[in-house]
Amino acid sequence: MASSAPQHPTDPVGTTPRAIRSALLPEEVADFDRAYQHALKTAAETP
């Protein structure tokens, strides 16, 4: 019998910002950091 507990979606493995950043070339990290901080700021300002 199937469990009645609700199933919550999870992010695919390797898609966290930390995982993405660790897979970048060293010269790409600064651009990623800037873009990520901009996205966080934009999200925080969005109602």
Summary of the structure (lengths in Angstrom):
residues: 47
radius of gyration: 16.3
end to end distance: 42.5
largest distance: 51.8
contacts: 64
relative contact order: 0.10
helix: 57%
strand: 0%
